[in-house]
Amino acid sequence: MPTVSIPAGFPSPADDYTVKRHDLNELLITHPLATFFWRVSGDSMIDAGIHDGAILVVNRALTPEHGNIVVAQVDADFTVKYLHRRADRVKLVPANPTYPEIRLREGQTLTIVGVVTASIKRFT
């Protein structure tokens, strides 16, 4: 797919001749064998720019850190949220104030499936 820079001022006549093809695999995937795509359902992460229907690029090779957006499994349910980890406390935080934080109750199991590295949104 050819791409060019989009000027915020007056376009340069030289831009007519600047074309570079980008491969989304090269741009978005750093660990091909550990990366997968996940389609989002819902709007709990909308303030992070992750919209309903977006496709997430999720990397399982990365170590999840405090503040990362992660795909997590709580018991049998999957979700995408910010990982909040302080000392021995872990919670999953949405990017939409109408949703509650997920705080693990005793007996619940949390598995971090992978770290979200990109979100792809289609406009049409």
C-alpha positions in Angstrom: 0.0 0.0 0.0 1.7 3.3 -1.0 1.8 6.0 1.7 3.0 9.6 1.8 3.3 12.1 4.5 0.2 14.3 5.0 1.3 17.9 5.6 -0.4 20.1 8.1 0.5 23.2 6.2 1.0 23.7 2.5 1.9 20.5 0.6 5.4 20.2 -1.0 5.5 19.6 -4.7 8.1 16.9 -4.0 5.5 14.9 -2.1 4.0 13.8 -5.4 7.1 11.6 -5.9 7.5 10.2 -2.4 6.0 6.8 -2.2 7.0 3.9 0.1 5.2 0.7 0.6 4.7 -0.5 4.2 4.2 -4.0 5.3 1.9 -4.1 8.4 3.6 -7.3 9.5 6.9 -5.5 9.6 5.4 -2.4 11.3 3.3 -4.2 14.0 4.8 -7.6 14.7 8.1 -8.1 16.5 7.6 -11.7 17.6 5.7 -13.5 14.7 5.4 -16.8 16.5 4.1 -15.2 19.7 1.7 -12.7 18.1 -2.0 -13.0 17.4 -4.9 -10.8 16.6 -8.0 -10.3 18.7 -11.2 -8.5 17.7 -12.6 -6.2 20.4 -16.2 -6.4 21.5 -17.4 -3.5 23.7 -16.2 -0.1 24.7 -14.5 -0.5 28.1 -11.2 0.7 26.6 -12.5 3.5 24.4 -10.6 6.2 26.2 -7.4 4.3 25.3 -8.4 4.5 21.6 -9.6 0.9 21.5 -13.0 0.9 19.9 -15.7 -1.8 19.4 -14.7 -3.9 16.4 -11.0 -2.9 16.4 -8.4 -5.6 15.9 -5.7 -5.8 18.6 -2.2 -7.0 18.0 -1.3 -9.1 21.0 2.2 -10.2 21.8 2.7 -13.2 24.1 6.5 -12.9 24.2 6.5 -9.6 26.1 6.5 -9.6 29.9 3.4 -7.7 31.1 4.2 -4.7 33.2 2.3 -2.2 35.3 0.5 0.2 32.9 0.4 -2.1 29.9 -2.8 -2.8 28.1 -3.2 -6.6 28.3 -5.6 -9.4 27.2 -6.4 -11.2 30.4 -8.4 -14.3 31.3 -10.2 -14.1 34.6 -11.5 -17.6 35.3 -13.2 -18.4 32.0 -13.8 -14.9 30.8 -11.4 -12.9 28.5 -11.1 -9.1 28.7 -8.8 -6.3 27.6 -7.7 -3.8 30.3 -4.8 -1.8 31.8 -2.7 -4.0 34.1 -2.3 -2.3 37.4 0.2 -4.1 39.6 1.5 -2.7 42.8 3.3 -4.9 45.4 1.2 -8.0 45.7 -2.0 -6.4 44.4 -3.2 -6.8 40.9 -6.3 -5.3 39.3 -7.5 -4.7 35.7 -8.5 -1.2 34.9 -10.8 -0.1 32.1 -10.3 3.1 30.0 -14.0 4.0 30.3 -15.3 5.5 33.6 -18.6 3.7 33.2 -17.0 0.3 33.8 -15.7 -1.0 37.1 -12.2 -2.1 37.8 -11.7 -5.9 38.1 -10.3 -6.8 41.5 -9.6 -10.5 41.9 -11.6 -12.2 44.7 -10.2 -15.1 46.6 -10.3 -18.3 44.5 -10.3 -16.4 41.1 -7.6 -17.2 38.6 -5.9 -14.5 36.5 -3.9 -15.3 33.4 -2.3 -12.6 31.3 -2.6 -13.9 27.8 -0.5 -11.2 26.2 0.4 -7.5 25.9 -1.5 -5.3 23.4 1.0 -3.6 21.1 -1.4 -2.0 18.6 -5.0 -1.5 17.7 -6.2 -1.5 14.1 -9.4 0.4 13.4 -11.3 0.3 10.1 -13.3 3.3 9.0 -15.4 1.6 6.4 
